[in-house]
Amino acid sequence: MKEKIKATVGTVDYYSENYREMIARSLLDKGNNKRLKAAIAKAKKGDDVTLAFIGGSITHGAGADPLHTGCYAYRTYEAFKERFGINGGDHIRFIKAGVGGTPSELGMIRYDRDVCRDGAAQPDIVVIEFAVNDADDETKGVCYESLVLKALASGSEPAVVLLFSVFENDWNLQDRLSLVGKHYGLPMVSVKDAVTEQFYKSPEEGQVIAKESFFSDIYHPTNAGHTIMADCLSWLFSETDRDEIKQVDINLNKPPVFGNDFVNVRLLDRNHNRELAGITEGSFHEADTDLQFAEVDDHPYGTPQFPFNWMRTPESGSESFMMKIHSKSLLLIYKNSGGDDFGNAEVWVDGKLARLAEAHAVRWTRCHAVILYRELEAREHAVEIKMAAGQENKRFTILGFGFVQ
């Protein structure tokens, strides 16, 4: 049972009518409920059900204390298990794959590894949360739609729920990304719709929680904020449970809203699909262990992101990293760093400069994905990566690639 939580300012009363109305406003669209109803029915029977969450730092749990169990994802899992599980709910399983500061452009490459665990996991419900990260999506929606379709088309045919979180300045990309949900008839939950209007009311006018109580900084929720996010998702689940099941599944065979170029994107690194490319490591033969870490699932410890990488150091030489690959699209995943020992690299494709990969695009350790090429037909390409002029005394780490054949 929830108790009243003393937030930064005031107290959140989780049992008030105003709170219930606030949570109800989050239900942007119930969507086609066939898949979600099926997952709930499995849980009620005692069958194994897996809830998975993929997103940025909010899904990672930033702002929650403790991060691994205070985050909205774990709270949602706990509530689902309590409501629909039987005999303690041990048959309800939890996957959390949030990585701070990263958009769906990287999420779509991570999906098979981090959500499906390279085929070992078959999620029944997938919550996608990139509404405040996708300003960095170069395609302005194609990567997000590709991720959504990749999840929907995966072997377990999961219910996909779109979650729209919000920043302190009331901003998110809901207007853009909700078009994907409407197009395919997906359940959508808007934290923005739930909380922003009431932020500007007094307690007498119906304010449930003040901004300074909901946010721990300008980006991330407090424990109270994460609890509200979990309650918004739980409201969708409870409302879906009450409704009659749709008899026809969602239709994926329709033209996309933005594009579906990357539905079949796969990860390539030292451990995934390396046999599909001809690689000469050159001076990029070291392995970087100073990586971005994320607390995965309910773990209290961090897991290094993209450990099967290629790193170049000043001591390892000056030879280029060379790769030949047959594909129609290719993305480079590389390391951003705050360290002055990291520098920029030039990426050449078929003899032409395709990208200057800047190690200090942000000055903290982060996984960063960029598109190198995106074509209609697959063909063989030659990729060369070398240090930029004047950067020969610097390090650079290739974390991996995303490719579409």
N, C-alpha and C positions, 0 to 999 in steps of 0.2 A: 504494500500500500504506500502511496505517496504521502508525504507530510509537507506541511507548509515549509518552503525553503526561504530562509532569510537571504535575499539577494543584496546587491550593492546598495540599492535604495529601495526601501519598502519590502513587502512580503508578497510572494506569489501564492495566491489561493487557488489550488488546482481543482477545487470542488465547487467553485462559484459558477453562476450562470454566465457571467461575462467571460470566464475562461472557456467554458464549453462553446460559446458562440465564436470566440476567437479561433479556437481549433477548427470548428466547422467551416470557417471561411477559407481554410487552407485547401479544401477539396476542390481543386480547379476543374477536374474532369474525372468521372469514374471510369470512362473508357469502356472497352469491351472487357467484360469481367471473366470470360471463359477460363483463361489460364490462371488467373488469381484465385478464382473459386476452386479450381482443380487442386491448387497447392494447399489451400485451406482444408479441403476435404481430405487430402492425404494426411495432413497433420492430425486431424481429428480421428482418423483411423489408427494412428500410431505408426504410419509409414515414415520412412526417412524423408525429411524435407530440409533443403538447404536454402538459407537466406544469404544473398551476396550483395555487397555494397562496393561501388567503385566511384571514385571522385577525387577531389583535391584535398586541401589541408583540413577542411571541415569534416569530410568523411574520415580522414586520418585521425581526427579527434582533437585538433588544436583548440585550445581554450578550455577543454574539459580537464577535471582533476578528480581521480586519476584518468589519464588520457584513454587507457585501453578499455575501461569499463564505464567511464563517465560520458563517453561520446554518444551521439544520437544513434549511431549504427548499433552499438551494443545494447543500448536501452530499447531500441525497437525490437531487436532479437529477443530480449528478455520478455518484453510485453507480448510478443507473438507466441512465445513458448508458454507463457502463463495462460494466455487466452485459448490457444488452440491445441497445445500439446497434451499428452496424457502420461500418467505415471511419472511425473517430474519433468517431462519434456526432453529427455535425453536423445530422442530421435530427431530433434530440431537442431540443425547444424548452422554454423556461423562462419562466413567469410567476409573479411574486410580488406579492401584493396585501395586505400586512399593514399595518395602521394602529394605532399604539399607543393604548391606553386606550379602545378602541371595541368594542361588542358586535355580535352578529349583527343587531341592530335597525338598525344602520347598514350592516353588511355586505350585507344583502339588497338595499339600495338601490344599493350600489356594484357589485354583481356584474356587471351588464351592461357597465358602463363599465370596471371595473378588471380583471376576469377575461376577459370576452369582447371587450373593447376595442371596444365599440359595434359588434359584428358582425365585426370584422376577425380575431378569434382564435376557434378552435374547439377547446377543450381536450379531451383524451382522458382525463385523470385530474385530478380536483379534490380536493385535501386541504383539509378545513374544520377550523379550529382556533379554537374560541371557548370552550373548556371552563373557562377561568379569567377570561373577560371577561363572561360572560352573567349575572352577578349584576345587571347594569344593564339587562337585558332586561325592559321593563315587562310583557311578556306571559308571562313565565316559561315559554317554550318555543315559543310560536306563531311568533315571528320566526325562531328557529333552524330549526324544521321547514319554514317557508316558504322559507328560504334553501336548505335541502337539496333540497326538491322543485323549486325554480327551477333548480338546477344539474342535477338528474337529468332534468328535462324539456327542457333546452335542446337545440338542434338537433343537436349532435354526440353526444348521449346518452353523456356521459362516465361513467366509473367514479367514484363519489364515496366517498372514504375519510374517516371521522370520526377525528380525532386528539384525544386527551384529554391535554393537558399538565397540569402540577401546580405549585402554589406551594410555597414552603419549609415552610409549616405543614401540608403533606400535603393541602391542600384543592383540590378542583375540583368541577365540576358533572356528573361522569361518570354518577352514578346517575340524574340527570334526563335528560340528553341521549342516553345510550345507548339509552333506550327508543325513540327515533326510529330509530336504526340497526337495532335488533332488529326493529322493525315492518316495515321495508322490505328487510331482509336485506342490510345494507351492511357492508363490511369496516370494522372498528374497531380502532384501535391505542391502547393506554393506556400512556403514560409513567408514570403514577402506579402502575399495577400492576407495572411493571418495576422501579422504583427504590425505592419507599418502604419496603417490607419490609426490604430489605438495608441501608438507612440505619442501622437499629438493631442491626445485627450488628457484631461485631468482624471484622477481616480474617481471623482464624483461623476464625471462624464462617461466612465466605463473603461478607463485605462487599466489593463491587467498587469503590465510590466513596462517599466521605463527602459529607454535605450541603454542607459548606463548599467542596467541590471541584465539586459539580454546579451550585450556584447562585452567581451573581455578586452577587446581592442577594436580597431576600425574594421576588422575583417571577421573575427571568429566569435562564436557564442560562448557564454559562460556555461556552467553546469545547468543553470536554469534555462538558458537558451537551447542547449542540447536536449534537455527534457521536453521542451515545447516542440522541437523538431520531431522527436520520437513520437510524441502524442499526435502530431499531425499525420504521420504515417500510420499510426495505430487506428486513427479515425477512419482512414481509407479502408483498412483491413476490416474493421467492424461494420462499416457501411456496406462493403462488398459482401460480407457474410450474411447480411440481412436480405440482400437482393436475390432475385431469381437469376439463374445462370443463363448466359447467352448461349445459344445452340450452335452458332457459327463462329469459327475462329477468325482472328484478324487476317486481313488480306495483305500479304507482302508483295504480291505480284502487281504492283502499280508503279507508275513513274515516281521517282523520288521528289521531295520538296527542293532540296539543295543539291543532292548528288549522292551516289553510292559507290564512288570510286574505290573506297578502301575497305569494303566489307570483307574482302578476303586477305587483308594485310596480315603478314606473319613477321615474327621476330627472327632476326638473324644476329647471332653473336657467337662466341667461342663454343657455346653449349647448345644452340638452337639453329638447325638448318644450315650449318656451315658447309655441309657437303653440296649445297645447291649453288655455291659461288666458288670461283677460283680466286684464292686470296694469297697474296704475298705480303707478309706483315711489315717487312722493311725494319725501320727503327721503332715501329709501334709494337714491340714484342713483349713489353712489360705488362703487368697487371696492376691496376690502380685499386687500392683498398680504402682510400680516404673518400668515401662515397656518401651520397645522400642516404639516410636511414629512415625507415618508417616502421612503426609498430603495426604489424600485420595481425589480422584476426583479433583475438583477445590477449595477445602477447604483451607483457609489460616491457619487453626489450625490443630494440630496433633491429630490423633486418636490412642489410645493405642492398641497395637497388642497382641492378645491372652489374653484378660482380664479375661476369664473364666478358671482360672488356679488353681493349687494346690501348696501352698507354705508351706514349713517346716521352722520353726524358732527354736532356742535353747529352747525357752520357751514353745513350743507346744508339746514337748515330744520326745520320741525316737522310737515310733512305726513305722514300715515300711508301705509304700504305697503298697497295694496288689491289683492285678487285674487279673481276669480270663477272657479271650477273645478267641473266636473261629475265627481264621484268619490264612491266609497263609503268610502274611507279616505284620510287625509292625515297625513303626518308632516312636521314642521319640522326642518330641519338648521340649527343655528346655531353660532356660535363661542363657546366658553368662552375666557376670557382671564385672565391674572394681572395685567393692567394696570388701574390704578385709573381709567383714562379710559374703560373699558367699563362699561356699566350694564345694567339689566334692561328688558325690553320686555314689554308686554301683548299677548297674542294673542287676538283676538276672532273668533268664528265665528258667523255668522248673528245678530249683535247680542248675543251672550253671551260673557262672559269664559271662554275655554277653557283658558288656560295663562299663568302668569307665567314667561317664559323668563329664567332667571337666568344672567347672563354669568359669575358667579363660582361656579357649581355645583362646578367644580374651578378652582383658581387656577393654571392653565397653559393654553397655547394648544392647544385640542383641538376636534375636530368632535363635535358632540353632537346626537343625534336624539331627538325626543320625539313621541309620538302626539297629534295634535290631535282627530281623531275616527275612529271605526271603526264602520261601519254595515253593514247587510245588503244594502241596495240603493243604487245610485248616484243622486245627485241634485245639483242645483246648490247650491253653498255660496258664501257671501261671507266672505272672510277679511280681517281688518284687523290690522296690526301697528304698534304705536306705542310710544314710550318710556313707561315707567311714571312715575307722579307723582313728582316730585323727581329724576328721572333725565334731565331735558331737556338737561343739559350733558355727557352721556355719549355714547359710541359704541355701536353695536350692528350686528352683521353677520349677515344671513340668508345662509347658505351654499347653501341650496337646499331642495327639498321631495322627499318620496317620496309618490307617489299611486297609487291603484288605481282604475281606472275601473269 
